[in-house]
Amino acid sequence: MSRKLTYRREIDGLRAIAVLSVVFFHLELSVSGHFLFQGGFIGVDVFFVISGYLITSILLKGLSDKTFSFADFYERRARRILPTLIMVMLLSLPVAWFGNPPILNGAPQ
């Protein structure tokens, strides 16, 4: 009743390419006014396709093993994502609170 998928190095390689393409796009490196890396959205698209593939694989494996449950599926997602989300929010809130000027009557002062 193992729900683990086998580790696939090529997926990590595709993830690295996807992330690097977005990072290089945002660096806005140019030669003679021509940007070297265009289309950073392609890296985001590749990352979403990889995520969709992995999630579909998890769902199909659970369904074929008759071990799938929505509660378990979402619990695993929450255990993975929520700690990072909470940490980022806790660290960002004070910066946003003290770093942004107050808005009075809808107009910045």
C-alpha positions as CSV (number, residue, x, y, z in Angstrom):
1,M,0.0,0.0,0.0
2,S,2.9,2.4,-0.8
3,R,1.8,5.7,-2.3
4,K,5.3,6.8,-3.1
5,L,6.2,7.3,-6.7
6,T,9.6,6.3,-7.9
7,Y,12.1,9.1,-7.9
8,R,12.8,10.5,-11.4
9,R,15.9,12.5,-11.9
10,E,14.7,13.9,-15.3
11,I,11.8,15.6,-13.6
12,D,14.2,17.5,-11.3
13,G,16.2,18.4,-14.4
14,L,13.1,19.8,-16.1
15,R,12.2,21.7,-12.9
16,A,15.7,23.2,-12.8
17,I,15.5,24.3,-16.4
18,A,12.0,25.8,-15.8
19,V,13.2,27.8,-12.7
20,L,16.4,29.0,-14.3
21,S,14.5,30.2,-17.4
22,V,12.3,32.4,-15.2
23,V,15.3,33.7,-13.1
24,F,17.3,34.5,-16.3
25,F,14.3,36.3,-17.8
26,H,13.9,38.5,-14.7
27,L,17.6,39.4,-14.7
28,E,16.9,41.2,-18.0
29,L,20.4,40.6,-19.4
30,S,20.9,42.4,-22.6
31,V,23.5,42.9,-25.3
32,S,23.2,46.0,-27.5
33,G,19.7,46.5,-26.3
34,H,18.6,43.0,-27.2
35,F,17.4,40.8,-24.3
36,L,19.2,37.5,-24.1
37,F,16.3,35.6,-22.4
38,Q,12.8,36.3,-23.5
39,G,9.6,34.4,-22.7
40,G,10.1,33.7,-19.0
41,F,6.5,32.6,-18.9
42,I,7.5,29.4,-20.7
43,G,9.4,28.3,-17.6
44,V,6.2,28.8,-15.5
45,D,4.2,26.8,-18.1
46,V,6.7,23.9,-17.9
47,F,6.6,24.0,-14.1
48,F,2.8,23.8,-14.2
49,V,2.9,20.9,-16.7
50,I,5.3,19.0,-14.4
51,S,3.1,19.6,-11.4
52,G,0.1,18.4,-13.3
53,Y,1.9,15.3,-14.4
54,L,3.0,14.5,-10.8
55,I,-0.4,15.2,-9.2
56,T,-2.1,13.1,-11.9
57,S,0.3,10.3,-11.3
58,I,-0.4,10.4,-7.6
59,L,-4.1,10.4,-8.2
60,L,-4.1,7.5,-10.7
61,K,-1.8,5.4,-8.5
62,G,-4.1,5.9,-5.5
63,L,-7.1,5.1,-7.6
64,S,-5.6,1.9,-9.1
65,D,-4.4,0.8,-5.6
66,K,-7.9,1.7,-4.2
67,T,-6.1,3.8,-1.5
68,F,-7.1,7.3,-2.7
69,S,-8.9,9.7,-0.5
70,F,-9.4,13.4,-1.0
71,A,-8.8,14.0,2.7
72,D,-5.4,12.3,2.6
73,F,-4.5,14.0,-0.7
74,Y,-5.3,17.5,0.6
75,E,-3.7,16.8,4.0
76,R,-0.4,16.0,2.3
77,R,-0.6,19.1,0.2
78,A,-1.3,21.2,3.3
79,R,1.5,19.7,5.3
80,R,3.9,20.5,2.4
81,I,2.7,24.0,1.6
82,L,1.2,25.6,4.7
83,P,4.4,25.8,6.9
84,T,6.2,27.8,4.2
85,L,3.1,29.9,3.5
86,I,2.7,30.8,7.2
87,M,6.4,31.6,7.5
88,V,6.4,33.9,4.5
89,M,3.2,35.7,5.7
90,L,4.6,36.1,9.2
91,L,7.9,37.6,7.9
92,S,6.2,39.8,5.2
93,L,3.5,41.3,7.4
94,P,5.8,43.4,9.6
95,V,7.7,44.6,6.6
96,A,4.5,45.6,4.8
97,W,3.0,47.1,7.9
98,F,6.0,49.3,8.7
99,G,7.3,49.7,5.2
100,N,4.2,51.1,3.5
101,P,2.9,54.6,4.2
102,P,-0.6,54.9,5.6
103,I,-3.4,55.8,3.2
104,L,-5.8,58.4,4.5
105,N,-9.1,59.1,2.7
106,G,-8.1,56.8,-0.2
107,A,-5.1,59.0,-1.2
108,P,-1.5,58.4,-0.3
109,Q,0.1,61.1,1.8
